[in-house]
Amino acid sequence: MFTRISALCIAATLSALLGAQASASPSYSARGLSWSDGLESNLSGINQHGDTIGTSYGGNDASVPASTIWKASGGSTRTNDEFLSWGTGLNDAGVAVGYTLGHAGSYNYPTAILGNQMIYADAGIRSNADGINNYGVAVGSASANATPGNAKFDMDKPDHATVWDGLTATDIHPVDGGTSHARSINDAGQIAGEVNGIVTRWDHGTVSYLGNGTAAGINSLGAVAGTSNGNVMVWDTLGAHNLGAGTAGAINALGQVVGSANGRATLWSDGLVYDLNSFLSAAVLNAGWLLYEATGINDAGYIAANGYNSLLGVRQGYLLSPGSLLAPVPEAQTWAMLLAGLCLVGVATRRRGSAAPPADPRPSILA
């Protein structure tokens, strides 16, 4: 018989289903990042402290780029003394990588920078550093001889994926011919990048080809995020996972991915997709700002994103700080099963309470 307690259990279960869904939704506050002497900013990544790396444009000439770190606590600083530089990666010790412009006669070419020092793979070469881990090992690409493993670099040769340990460069291009690029390295020394247009993972001598496209990053567990055929992909120990249309920008240890979709900064988390513009205040939106891409996410959920103001015609980096952390929340099905079990216990207890008491096993004194 359908009792009042059954009705209450069903109502509580439905409420929990909706509540669990709502509690899983993140909330963020956004802060625009500018350089003290600059007009514009563009972010490339974020470390575990919430400090962001990128490029500021300003000073006496608004077109002059400067590799810049923005501290999570506020304030910014240039990462090197080069006249022109671009910041691309940052580790937890605050060591940045990027590139500046070298000169060979009338020819200008990018030259990788580690901290405040240019890291030549050899004299007068084209190079670019994209990522750095907490051991100070940097990855990127450099023009190299066509012979795999040859550390001799040449500006006229194709780009090869490169690892810099200090000032020592190693060409990790794994095949004869073609080009490659290393994008990201984790603290275990695993690297994500591309070889001849194929997303690739290097794991201490083992090279895995994951799929056509470009790599965005690798997390501490070795999962690689990238873009393939217009879709955001994650490759991990369980295989390839298609998260939907878009472009990947970064991945954290929880498997959360940021990037862009339909020209808007986007977060993919636990099977759900969030437009990061939904976390901007009405005042920011009304002022003309649109977040068009996200380029970094750390393990605490802090996100580096870039915005464009259609009214002012300027760009600015944004740090999105989680208000409700994207910590694992029991799924709706879990809540439902738990409450259903409690309801069954409650119903059973109620039935036992209303049934006739059991016969007294002791002999009756009236017998």
C-alpha positions as MATLAB code, in Angstrom:
seq = 'MFTRISALCIAATLSALLGAQASASPSYSARGLSWSDGLESNLSGINQHGDTIGTSYGGNDASVPASTIWKASGGSTRTNDEFLSWGTGLNDAGVAVGYTLGHAGSYNYPTAILGNQMIYADAGIRSNADGINNYGVAVGSASANATPGNAKFDMDKPDHATVWDGLTATDIHPVDGGTSHARSINDAGQIAGEVNGIVTRWDHGTVSYLGNGTAAGINSLGAVAGTSNGNVMVWDTLGAHNLGAGTAGAINALGQVVGSANGRATLWSDGLVYDLNSFLSAAVLNAGWLLYEATGINDAGYIAANGYNSLLGVRQGYLLSPGSLLAPVPEAQTWAMLLAGLCLVGVATRRRGSAAPPADPRPSILA';
ca = [
       0.000    0.000    0.000;
       1.249    3.446   -0.947;
       1.889    5.153    2.369;
       2.715    8.700    3.350;
       6.291    7.721    4.114;
       6.616    6.308    0.570;
       5.450    9.603   -0.872;
       7.910   11.493    1.277;
      10.747    9.222    0.177;
       9.944    9.748   -3.493;
       9.775   13.504   -3.010;
      13.096   13.522   -1.165;
      14.733   11.412   -3.870;
      13.548   13.743   -6.645;
      14.718   16.737   -4.649;
      18.131   15.151   -4.175;
      18.398   14.435   -7.883;
      17.829   18.088   -8.692;
      19.985   19.265   -5.814;
      22.906   17.059   -6.812;
      22.772   18.430  -10.327;
      22.722   21.987   -9.045;
      25.540   21.435   -6.551;
      27.771   20.070   -9.321;
      27.631   23.369  -11.208;
      30.724   25.505  -10.644;
      30.823   29.216   -9.979;
      33.651   31.573  -10.853;
      34.687   35.148  -10.281;
      36.636   36.844  -13.071;
      39.387   39.450  -12.804;
      40.838   41.296  -15.782;
      44.644   41.359  -15.911;
      46.540   44.326  -17.285;
      50.158   45.359  -17.134;
      50.983   48.409  -15.045;
      52.509   50.113  -18.095;
      50.540   48.253  -20.731;
      47.415   48.564  -22.789;
      46.612   44.951  -23.598;
      47.365   41.469  -22.316;
      47.117   37.937  -23.639;
      47.488   34.814  -21.454;
      49.122   31.527  -22.434;
      48.954   29.444  -19.251;
      48.730   29.170  -15.466;
      50.683   27.403  -12.716;
      49.429   25.633   -9.606;
      49.618   28.846   -7.549;
      47.227   30.636   -9.891;
      49.957   32.830  -11.378;
      49.478   33.370  -15.113;
      51.939   33.763  -17.975;
      51.458   35.597  -21.226;
      52.285   38.724  -23.142;
      51.536   42.351  -22.405;
      51.519   45.083  -25.014;
      52.169   48.671  -24.064;
      54.747   51.111  -22.856;
      55.718   53.824  -25.304;
      54.650   51.654  -28.231;
      51.397   49.722  -27.824;
      52.592   47.156  -30.357;
      55.709   46.118  -28.347;
      55.178   42.709  -26.673;
      56.699   41.777  -23.307;
      56.632   38.339  -21.684;
      54.807   38.927  -18.397;
      53.769   37.081  -15.238;
      50.621   38.142  -13.394;
      50.607   37.029   -9.746;
      47.402   35.542   -8.366;
      47.705   37.921   -5.434;
      47.946   40.906   -7.782;
      50.645   42.766   -9.666;
      52.713   41.830  -12.712;
      56.340   41.635  -13.765;
      58.301   41.141  -16.962;
      60.123   37.818  -17.217;
      63.193   38.993  -19.160;
      65.048   42.042  -20.408;
      64.554   41.479  -24.143;
      63.056   44.322  -26.161;
      60.546   41.954  -27.804;
      59.399   38.770  -26.070;
      56.398   36.484  -25.742;
      55.582   34.324  -22.680;
      54.255   30.799  -23.214;
      54.799   28.643  -20.105;
      55.345   28.958  -16.343;
      56.254   26.470  -13.609;
      55.432   26.629   -9.903;
      58.811   28.190   -9.059;
      57.936   31.143  -11.291;
      60.380   30.249  -14.085;
      58.935   31.253  -17.444;
      59.606   30.125  -20.997;
      58.802   31.768  -24.295;
      60.680   33.307  -27.169;
      62.212   36.505  -28.451;
      63.522   37.568  -31.849;
      67.045   36.800  -32.985;
      68.726   38.435  -35.950;
      70.872   37.058  -38.746;
      71.530   39.914  -41.132;
      68.128   41.075  -42.331;
      66.481   37.824  -41.213;
      64.555   37.767  -37.919;
      63.738   34.468  -36.283;
      62.246   33.326  -32.950;
      64.683   32.263  -30.252;
      63.618   30.279  -27.186;
      63.950   31.867  -23.733;
      64.212   30.086  -20.378;
      63.787   32.555  -17.538;
      65.895   35.566  -18.447;
      68.245   33.644  -20.734;
      68.058   32.700  -24.395;
      68.480   28.939  -24.762;
      70.143   28.314  -28.080;
      70.093   24.752  -29.277;
      73.109   25.892  -31.261;
      74.367   29.265  -32.424;
      71.993   31.189  -34.686;
      69.008   28.871  -34.860;
      65.228   29.202  -34.973;
      63.629   27.927  -31.760;
      60.567   28.339  -29.564;
      59.875   27.073  -26.016;
      56.253   26.303  -25.121;
      56.224   24.405  -21.817;
      58.267   23.853  -18.663;
      57.896   21.462  -15.724;
      58.786   21.937  -12.074;
      62.268   20.502  -12.636;
      63.050   23.309  -15.052;
      63.000   21.095  -18.150;
      61.564   22.995  -21.116;
      60.066   21.752  -24.377;
      59.301   23.307  -27.732;
      60.836   23.124  -31.181;
      63.982   24.120  -33.030;
      65.157   23.985  -36.605;
      67.213   20.830  -36.872;
      69.016   18.410  -39.129;
      66.794   15.818  -40.779;
      68.545   13.016  -38.875;
      66.536   12.028  -35.751;
      68.439   12.410  -32.510;
      71.084   14.714  -33.939;
      71.538   17.670  -31.592;
      73.134   19.827  -34.313;
      70.618   22.499  -35.306;
      70.419   24.525  -38.491;
      68.161   27.516  -39.195;
      67.374   26.265  -42.701;
      66.159   22.868  -41.513;
      62.584   21.892  -40.498;
      61.357   22.311  -36.935;
      61.886   19.339  -34.644;
      60.452   18.700  -31.182;
      63.119   19.692  -28.687;
      63.821   19.265  -24.970;
      66.053   21.695  -23.086;
      67.602   20.568  -19.798;
      69.360   23.749  -18.847;
      71.188   24.826  -21.985;
      71.499   21.270  -23.289;
      69.133   20.656  -26.205;
      67.938   17.252  -27.363;
      66.129   16.640  -30.627;
      63.316   14.117  -29.957;
      61.895   14.011  -33.491;
      61.212   10.259  -33.791;
      61.068    9.666  -37.562;
      62.956   10.476  -40.753;
      61.628   13.593  -42.472;
      58.839   15.985  -41.619;
      58.345   18.308  -38.668;
      57.410   17.989  -35.001;
      56.715   20.191  -31.989;
      56.641   19.524  -28.237;
      53.906   21.514  -26.466;
      53.811   20.427  -22.837;
      55.800   18.390  -20.294;
      54.699   17.076  -16.885;
      56.833   16.435  -13.810;
      57.168   12.761  -14.755;
      58.919   13.815  -17.953;
      56.064   12.793  -20.266;
      55.656   15.104  -23.255;
      52.745   15.949  -25.551;
      53.103   17.402  -29.013;
      52.751   16.561  -32.679;
      54.745   14.686  -35.293;
      53.779   15.404  -38.901;
      50.306   16.522  -37.841;
      49.652   13.576  -35.504;
      49.128   14.127  -31.762;
      52.004   12.354  -30.044;
      53.014   11.379  -26.513;
      56.649   10.809  -25.588;
      57.112    8.650  -22.470;
      60.779    8.005  -21.688;
      61.651    6.519  -25.052;
      58.191    5.210  -25.917;
      56.452    7.230  -28.625;
      52.660    6.872  -29.007;
      50.721    8.305  -31.944;
      47.253    9.227  -30.702;
      45.354   10.763  -33.624;
      45.391   13.492  -36.244;
      45.406   17.023  -34.876;
      47.281   19.254  -32.443;
      48.174   18.732  -28.782;
      47.180   21.246  -26.118;
      48.689   19.773  -22.970;
      49.461   16.754  -20.804;
      48.426   16.358  -17.175;
      50.229   14.716  -14.248;
      48.643   11.341  -15.078;
      49.819   11.381  -18.680;
      46.425   12.193  -20.217;
      46.769   14.328  -23.342;
      44.241   16.932  -24.488;
      44.150   18.130  -28.058;
      42.049   19.003  -31.054;
      41.227   16.554  -33.823;
      38.915   17.171  -36.787;
      37.295   20.135  -35.036;
      36.635   18.237  -31.802;
      38.154   18.452  -28.328;
      39.796   15.128  -27.500;
      41.369   13.497  -24.453;
      43.629   10.472  -24.779;
      44.267    8.544  -21.565;
      44.843    4.966  -20.419;
      41.216    4.100  -21.254;
      41.456    5.312  -24.854;
      40.268    8.340  -26.814;
      37.380   10.499  -25.600;
      35.555   12.995  -27.795;
      34.283   15.897  -25.659;
      32.525   17.663  -28.522;
      33.151   20.445  -31.017;
      35.782   23.001  -30.136;
      39.487   23.649  -29.671;
      41.406   22.394  -26.635;
      43.647   24.748  -24.670;
      44.776   22.822  -21.567;
      43.962   19.909  -19.236;
      44.382   19.499  -15.468;
      44.882   16.466  -13.215;
      41.106   16.019  -12.793;
      40.679   15.653  -16.546;
      38.951   19.036  -16.888;
      39.678   20.693  -20.210;
      39.481   24.333  -21.236;
      39.576   25.882  -24.688;
      37.063   27.458  -27.025;
      33.841   26.494  -28.762;
      31.872   28.668  -31.162;
      34.253   31.540  -30.490;
      33.664   31.460  -26.727;
      35.921   30.369  -23.850;
      34.715   26.967  -22.680;
      35.175   24.462  -19.858;
      34.540   20.730  -20.273;
      34.085   19.027  -16.908;
      32.572   15.654  -15.970;
      30.624   15.362  -19.215;
      29.224   18.894  -18.977;
      30.115   21.963  -21.036;
      30.255   25.487  -19.580;
      30.482   28.794  -21.433;
      32.903   30.757  -19.249;
      31.199   34.003  -20.249;
      28.292   32.919  -18.057;
      30.523   33.657  -15.045;
      31.207   37.266  -16.038;
      29.322   39.978  -14.196;
      26.632   41.976  -15.967;
      28.838   45.057  -15.697;
      31.715   43.338  -17.523;
      29.433   41.995  -20.239;
      27.726   45.352  -20.708;
      31.142   46.975  -21.036;
      31.667   44.922  -24.200;
      33.867   42.040  -23.007;
      33.710   38.517  -24.443;
      35.972   35.660  -23.357;
      36.903   33.950  -26.608;
      39.388   31.296  -25.405;
      40.798   29.664  -22.282;
      44.447   28.658  -22.358;
      45.150   27.175  -18.924;
      43.543   25.418  -15.961;
      45.337   24.268  -12.821;
      44.408   21.395  -10.523;
      42.475   23.715   -8.180;
      40.277   24.852  -11.076;
      41.742   28.322  -11.642;
      41.499   29.264  -15.318;
      43.489   31.574  -17.587;
      41.341   33.040  -20.367;
      41.514   35.786  -22.968;
      38.864   38.371  -23.734;
      38.161   40.917  -26.427;
      36.265   44.165  -26.037;
      34.268   44.914  -29.164;
      33.590   48.488  -28.028;
      37.197   49.399  -27.276;
      38.905   47.094  -29.762;
      41.375   45.759  -27.157;
      42.326   42.371  -25.690;
      42.797   41.468  -22.053;
      43.636   38.335  -20.111;
      41.286   37.154  -17.365;
      41.890   35.024  -14.285;
      38.812   33.011  -13.307;
      38.849   31.935   -9.658;
      36.482   29.158   -8.550;
      33.872   30.138   -6.000;
      32.565   26.585   -5.621;
      35.504   24.339   -6.377;
      34.930   21.689   -9.009;
      35.515   18.975   -6.453;
      33.995   15.554   -7.057;
      30.319   15.633   -6.094;
      28.217   12.467   -5.761;
      26.265   12.004   -8.974;
      22.498   12.238   -8.984;
      22.200    8.462   -9.402;
      24.334    7.960   -6.287;
      22.114   10.256   -4.232;
      19.019    8.499   -5.533;
      20.294    5.036   -4.646;
      21.337    6.192   -1.186;
      17.962    7.777   -0.415;
      16.063    4.872   -1.902;
      17.921    2.546    0.451;
      17.148    4.777    3.422;
      13.498    4.874    2.381;
      13.335    1.076    2.268;
      14.837    0.906    5.739;
      12.313    3.461    6.969;
       9.350    1.617    5.430;
      10.518   -1.701    6.857;
      10.922   -0.164   10.301;
       7.445    1.360   10.096;
       5.903   -1.976    9.167;
       7.599   -3.735   12.043;
       6.329   -1.034   14.382;
       2.684   -1.463   13.255;
       2.623   -5.275   13.254;
       1.297   -7.369   16.203;
       3.950   -7.984   18.852;
       5.522  -11.450   18.766;
       4.292  -14.089   21.216;
       6.083  -14.175   24.529;
       8.279  -17.276   24.476;
       8.051  -17.691   28.249;
       5.478  -20.218   29.608;
       2.181  -18.608   30.468;
       1.325  -18.550   34.146;
      -2.300  -19.070   33.130;
      -1.639  -22.340   31.378;
];
